């Protein structure tokens, strides 16, 4: 039976080419948000999937499907190009317009009414994560491994080839700050506003980040990325790639700065500061998903693998004990 590595929502993932434009998160791919998170700006994406009790401070525009689990709140309008699934007690502060079918739960409150061109079914739609888990499990149980792999691929790559934005459970995302309690990965050619806080951070190439980066563990900043703010870690190593520009201070336990990088502020390291000539990132920051064949039972939980992540992060430092 096929099994898929770790929980796909155990880290913040911002794929290549993501821009925050005029208070909107804009992507041609999908946006998947873990439960109990807050997204204070609008979202324009392919498909939008949100777990329980997710709060949106703006509108939602989904070219494909929109699936909101129970107790979600949306401050403004929801426009859906295909089908919509709303769990019980969802609240929408504006109107709901659906080009396809609408599957709606009990006690849903839509302030300015709704319109659906397809069928309208009033019931409690199955929670998104449960639905995907049960569907994958059934496919694997009946031996449809190829179909299961295609489903996983469709979750991480849409028809345009754009990987999804993944926001983990309990996150808070706004124009001022991206706060998560998990590791974070940012791809190439992104433009983001707000301070970014995570357990650890890997930032790709050619990005514009208007805010500081802070992590408990390591931070890696790829080539030609510009950070308008400080780059700080408590316990790990800060690595700054070639032609990167840091318009602020850099501090960490170890600090490695490429010879061609620019740091406009001060550099502070509790252990060691070094100048390096190697690239800090060799492979894609957001790798292609892989599906592996492993022995297992029918009770094995199918999740995505992260074995494709083979990024080189420069010279390895000895592990430090943590409290």
C-alpha positions as CSV (number, residue, x, y, z in Angstrom):
1,X,0.0,0.0,0.0
2,X,1.2,3.5,-0.7
3,X,1.6,5.9,2.2
4,X,2.5,9.6,2.0
5,X,5.1,11.1,4.3
6,X,4.2,14.0,6.7
7,X,1.2,16.1,7.3
8,X,0.9,18.6,4.4
9,X,-0.1,21.3,6.8
10,X,2.8,20.9,9.2
11,X,4.6,23.9,7.7
12,X,4.0,27.3,6.0
13,X,4.6,27.0,2.3
14,X,4.6,30.0,-0.1
15,X,5.4,28.7,-3.6
16,X,7.1,30.5,-6.4
17,X,5.6,33.7,-7.7
18,X,3.2,34.6,-4.9
19,X,2.4,38.3,-4.5
20,X,0.3,40.1,-1.9
21,X,-1.3,42.8,-4.0
22,X,-3.5,45.6,-2.5
23,X,-4.4,43.6,0.6
24,X,-5.0,40.4,-1.4
25,X,-3.1,37.2,-1.5
26,X,-3.1,36.4,-5.2
27,X,-2.1,33.1,-6.8
28,X,-3.1,31.0,-9.8
29,X,-2.9,27.9,-7.7
30,X,-4.8,26.9,-4.6
31,X,-4.8,28.1,-1.0
32,X,-5.2,25.5,1.7
33,X,-5.6,26.8,5.3
34,X,-5.5,24.8,8.5
35,X,-8.2,25.1,11.2
36,X,-8.3,27.9,13.7
37,X,-6.3,30.3,11.5
38,X,-6.9,34.0,10.8
39,X,-6.3,35.4,7.3
40,X,-6.8,39.2,7.6
41,X,-6.7,40.0,3.9
42,X,-8.6,38.9,0.8
43,X,-7.8,35.7,-1.1
44,X,-7.8,35.3,-4.9
45,X,-6.9,31.8,-6.0
46,X,-7.8,28.7,-7.9
47,X,-9.4,26.6,-5.2
48,X,-9.8,27.8,-1.6
49,X,-10.0,25.2,1.2
50,X,-10.3,26.1,4.8
51,X,-10.5,24.0,8.0
52,X,-12.8,24.7,10.9
53,X,-13.0,28.1,12.5
54,X,-10.9,29.9,9.9
55,X,-11.5,33.7,9.9
56,X,-11.1,35.7,6.7
57,X,-10.8,39.5,7.1
58,X,-11.5,40.2,3.5
59,X,-13.2,38.6,0.5
60,X,-12.7,35.3,-1.3
61,X,-12.5,34.9,-5.0
62,X,-12.1,31.3,-6.1
63,X,-11.8,30.4,-9.8
64,X,-12.5,26.8,-9.0
65,X,-14.1,25.4,-5.8
66,X,-14.4,27.0,-2.4
67,X,-14.8,24.7,0.6
68,X,-15.2,26.2,4.1
69,X,-15.6,24.0,7.1
70,X,-17.9,24.6,10.0
71,X,-17.7,27.9,12.0
72,X,-15.7,29.7,9.3
73,X,-16.2,33.5,9.0
74,X,-15.7,35.7,5.9
75,X,-16.0,39.4,6.4
76,X,-16.8,40.3,2.7
77,X,-18.2,38.7,-0.5
78,X,-17.5,35.1,-1.6
79,X,-17.3,34.6,-5.4
80,X,-16.9,31.0,-6.6
81,X,-16.3,30.0,-10.3
82,X,-17.3,26.3,-9.8
83,X,-18.8,24.6,-6.7
84,X,-19.1,25.8,-3.1
85,X,-19.2,23.7,0.1
86,X,-20.2,25.5,3.3
87,X,-20.2,23.7,6.7
88,X,-22.7,24.5,9.4
89,X,-22.6,27.9,11.1
90,X,-20.4,29.5,8.5
91,X,-20.9,33.3,8.5
92,X,-20.4,35.5,5.4
93,X,-20.5,39.3,5.9
94,X,-21.3,40.0,2.2
95,X,-22.9,38.0,-0.6
96,X,-22.3,34.5,-2.0
97,X,-22.2,34.0,-5.7
98,X,-21.6,30.5,-7.0
99,X,-21.4,29.5,-10.7
100,X,-21.9,25.8,-10.0
101,X,-23.5,23.8,-7.3
102,X,-23.9,24.9,-3.7
103,X,-23.7,22.4,-0.8
104,X,-24.6,24.2,2.4
105,X,-25.0,23.2,6.0
106,X,-27.3,24.2,8.8
107,X,-27.4,27.7,10.4
108,X,-25.3,29.3,7.7
109,X,-25.6,33.1,7.8
110,X,-25.1,35.1,4.5
111,X,-25.7,38.8,5.2
112,X,-26.4,39.8,1.6
113,X,-28.0,36.6,0.3
114,X,-26.7,34.0,-2.2
115,X,-27.1,32.9,-5.8
116,X,-26.1,29.6,-7.3
117,X,-26.5,28.6,-11.0
118,X,-26.4,24.9,-10.2
119,X,-28.1,22.7,-7.7
120,X,-28.5,23.8,-4.1
121,X,-28.3,21.1,-1.4
122,X,-29.0,22.0,2.2
123,X,-27.2,19.6,4.5
124,X,-24.0,19.4,6.4
125,X,-21.1,18.8,4.0
126,X,-18.4,16.5,5.2
127,X,-15.4,18.4,6.7
128,X,-12.7,18.9,4.0
129,X,-9.8,17.1,5.7
130,X,-12.0,14.1,6.7
131,X,-13.4,13.9,3.1
132,X,-9.9,13.9,1.5
133,X,-8.6,11.3,4.1
134,X,-11.5,8.9,3.6
135,X,-11.3,9.2,-0.2
136,X,-7.6,8.5,-0.2
137,X,-8.0,5.6,2.2
138,X,-10.7,4.0,0.1
139,X,-8.6,4.3,-3.1
140,X,-5.7,2.7,-1.5
141,X,-7.8,-0.1,0.1
142,X,-9.2,-1.2,-3.3
143,X,-5.7,-1.1,-4.9
144,X,-6.2,2.1,-6.9
145,X,-2.7,3.4,-6.1
146,X,-2.4,5.3,-9.4
147,X,-5.6,7.2,-8.7
148,X,-4.5,8.0,-5.2
149,X,-1.2,9.4,-6.6
150,X,-3.1,11.5,-9.1
151,X,-5.3,12.8,-6.3
152,X,-2.3,13.8,-4.2
153,X,-0.7,15.4,-7.3
154,X,-3.9,17.4,-7.9
155,X,-3.8,18.7,-4.3
156,X,-0.3,20.1,-4.8
157,X,-0.3,21.1,-8.4
158,X,-3.2,22.5,-10.4
159,X,-3.5,22.5,-14.2
160,X,-1.3,25.6,-14.4
161,X,1.5,23.8,-12.5
162,X,1.3,26.2,-9.6
163,X,1.8,24.6,-6.2
164,X,-0.7,25.6,-3.4
165,X,-0.1,28.1,-0.6
166,X,-0.2,26.0,2.6
167,X,-1.0,27.8,5.9
168,X,-0.8,25.6,8.9
169,X,-3.3,25.3,11.8
170,X,-3.5,28.2,14.2
171,X,-1.7,30.7,12.0
172,X,-2.3,34.4,11.8
173,X,-1.6,36.1,8.5
174,X,-2.0,39.8,7.7
175,X,-0.3,42.7,5.9
176,X,1.7,43.3,9.1
177,X,2.8,39.8,10.1
178,X,2.8,36.1,9.1
179,X,2.9,34.2,12.4
180,X,3.1,30.4,12.4
181,X,4.4,27.9,15.0
182,X,5.8,25.6,12.3
183,X,8.7,25.7,9.8
184,X,8.2,28.0,6.8
185,X,9.4,27.8,3.2
186,X,9.1,30.6,0.7
187,X,9.8,29.9,-3.0
188,X,11.3,32.2,-5.7
189,X,10.1,35.5,-7.1
190,X,7.6,36.3,-4.3
191,X,6.6,39.7,-3.0
192,X,5.3,39.7,0.6
193,X,4.6,42.3,3.2
194,X,4.8,41.8,6.9
195,X,7.1,40.4,9.5
196,X,7.5,36.6,9.2
197,X,7.7,34.5,12.4
198,X,8.2,30.7,12.2
199,X,10.1,27.9,13.9
200,X,12.6,27.9,11.0
201,X,12.7,29.7,7.6
202,X,14.1,28.9,4.2
203,X,13.6,31.7,1.7
204,X,14.3,31.2,-2.0
205,X,15.8,33.4,-4.7
206,X,14.7,36.8,-6.2
207,X,12.2,37.7,-3.5
208,X,11.1,41.0,-2.1
209,X,10.2,40.8,1.6
210,X,9.1,44.0,3.3
211,X,9.4,43.0,6.9
212,X,11.7,41.2,9.3
213,X,12.4,37.5,9.5
214,X,12.6,35.8,12.9
215,X,12.8,32.1,13.8
216,X,13.7,30.0,16.8
217,X,16.0,27.8,14.7
218,X,17.8,28.5,11.4
219,X,17.1,31.0,8.6
220,X,18.3,30.7,5.1
221,X,18.0,33.6,2.6
222,X,18.6,32.7,-1.1
223,X,20.4,34.6,-3.8
224,X,19.3,38.0,-4.9
225,X,16.5,38.2,-2.3
226,X,15.9,41.6,-0.7
227,X,14.7,41.8,2.9
228,X,13.7,45.2,4.3
229,X,14.1,44.4,8.0
230,X,16.1,42.4,10.5
231,X,17.0,38.7,10.1
232,X,17.1,37.1,13.6
233,X,17.3,33.6,15.1
234,X,17.7,32.5,18.7
235,X,19.4,29.1,18.4
236,X,20.2,28.3,14.8
237,X,22.4,29.4,11.9
238,X,21.6,32.4,9.6
239,X,22.8,31.9,6.1
240,X,22.8,34.8,3.6
241,X,23.2,33.9,-0.1
242,X,25.0,35.6,-3.0
243,X,23.8,39.1,-4.0
244,X,21.1,39.0,-1.3
245,X,20.4,42.4,0.4
246,X,19.5,42.7,4.0
247,X,18.3,46.2,5.0
248,X,18.6,45.6,8.7
249,X,20.6,43.7,11.3
250,X,21.5,40.0,11.1
251,X,21.9,38.0,14.3
252,X,22.1,34.3,15.3
253,X,24.1,31.6,17.0
254,X,26.1,31.2,13.8
255,X,26.1,33.6,10.9
256,X,27.3,32.8,7.4
257,X,27.3,35.6,4.9
258,X,28.2,35.1,1.2
259,X,31.0,37.3,-0.1
260,X,28.7,38.9,-2.6
261,X,25.8,39.6,-0.1
262,X,25.1,43.0,1.4
263,X,24.1,43.6,5.0
264,X,23.3,47.2,5.7
265,X,23.0,46.8,9.5
266,X,25.1,45.1,12.1
267,X,26.0,41.4,12.2
268,X,26.0,39.6,15.6
269,X,26.7,36.0,16.3
270,X,26.9,34.4,19.8
271,X,29.3,31.7,18.5
272,X,30.8,32.4,15.1
273,X,30.5,34.7,12.0
274,X,32.0,33.5,8.7
275,X,32.2,34.6,5.1
276,X,31.4,31.9,2.6
277,X,31.6,31.4,-1.2
278,X,29.1,28.5,-1.6
279,X,25.5,28.9,-2.6
280,X,23.2,28.5,0.4
281,X,20.4,26.8,-1.7
282,X,21.2,24.3,-4.5
283,X,17.7,22.9,-5.2
284,X,14.1,24.1,-5.2
285,X,12.9,25.5,-2.0
286,X,9.4,24.0,-2.6
287,X,10.3,20.6,-4.1
288,X,8.1,18.4,-6.3
289,X,6.0,15.9,-4.3
290,X,7.0,12.2,-4.4
291,X,4.9,9.2,-3.7
292,X,6.7,6.2,-2.2
293,X,5.8,2.5,-2.0
294,X,6.0,1.2,1.6
295,X,4.6,-1.8,3.4
296,X,1.6,-1.0,5.6
297,X,-1.8,-1.9,6.7
298,X,-5.2,-0.6,5.8
299,X,-5.1,1.7,8.9
300,X,-2.1,3.6,7.6
301,X,-2.9,7.2,7.1
302,X,-2.2,8.6,3.7
303,X,-0.3,11.9,3.7
304,X,2.0,13.7,1.4
305,X,5.7,12.9,1.3
306,X,8.5,15.5,1.8
307,X,11.3,13.2,0.6
308,X,11.8,15.4,-2.5
309,X,13.3,18.1,-0.3
310,X,17.0,17.8,-0.9
311,X,18.0,21.4,-0.5
312,X,21.7,22.1,0.4
313,X,21.9,24.6,3.1
314,X,25.7,25.1,3.3
315,X,28.2,23.7,5.8
316,X,26.5,21.8,8.6
317,X,27.0,22.9,12.1
318,X,27.0,20.6,15.1
319,X,23.6,20.1,16.8
320,X,23.0,22.3,19.8
321,X,21.1,21.0,22.8
322,X,17.8,22.7,23.4
323,X,16.0,23.3,26.7
